Amino acid sequence: MVSAGDFRNGVTLEIDGVVYQILEFQHVKPGKGAAFVRTKIKDVINGGVVERTFRPTEKFPVARIDKIDMQYLYKDGDLYNFMDNNTYEQITLSEELCGDAMKFVKENETVKVLSYNGKVFAVEAPLFVELEVTETEPGLKGDTATGATKPATVETGAQIMVPLFVNIGDKVKIDTRTGEYLSRA
């Protein structure tokens, strides 16, 4: 059990039978009246975000989220196929369940599959990936002082913005949470 006074970002709780993850929290002590905790929480199953306030003494059970390392095998239509690295058991997940997580993941890479009570609700890509640029316009010589960017397509088909000096065939490091170019690999 976690009391509202002990909330931290990233904690998963079960509130009224629904599993929520705390995105933001703030302890508020108004000049008049009792203190309270203002939170922004996300429903981990359907992705909805709500703002709620709690008394600091309210207690909620911690929800146990299982994170399993699985290897991404291949995409078949709008279905993604994964294999558990320990048991070699294979599962198939829909494109809508995986969301944008698979945008930067190549075949045979390891991802984390998140589940609650055996029900898979999300896929977490590695934080950083290295991908090859397959399509981009050539950069102009001497046009680097402005820090300008240009669109590029990487080997998974995702579009990112890269500096002008990046060319086709270059390996780039990408932050999968934001989809931003970090550096050349």
Secondary structure, DSSP 8 states (H G I E B T S, - for coil): -EEGGG--TT-EEEETTEEEEEEEEEEE--SSS--EEEEEEEETTT--EEEEEE-TT-EE-B---EEEEEEEEEEETTEEEEEETTT--EEEEEHHHHGGGGGG--TT-EEEEEEETTEEEEEE--SEEEEEEEEE----TT--TT--EEEEEETTS-EEEEETT--TT-EEEEETTTTEEEEE-
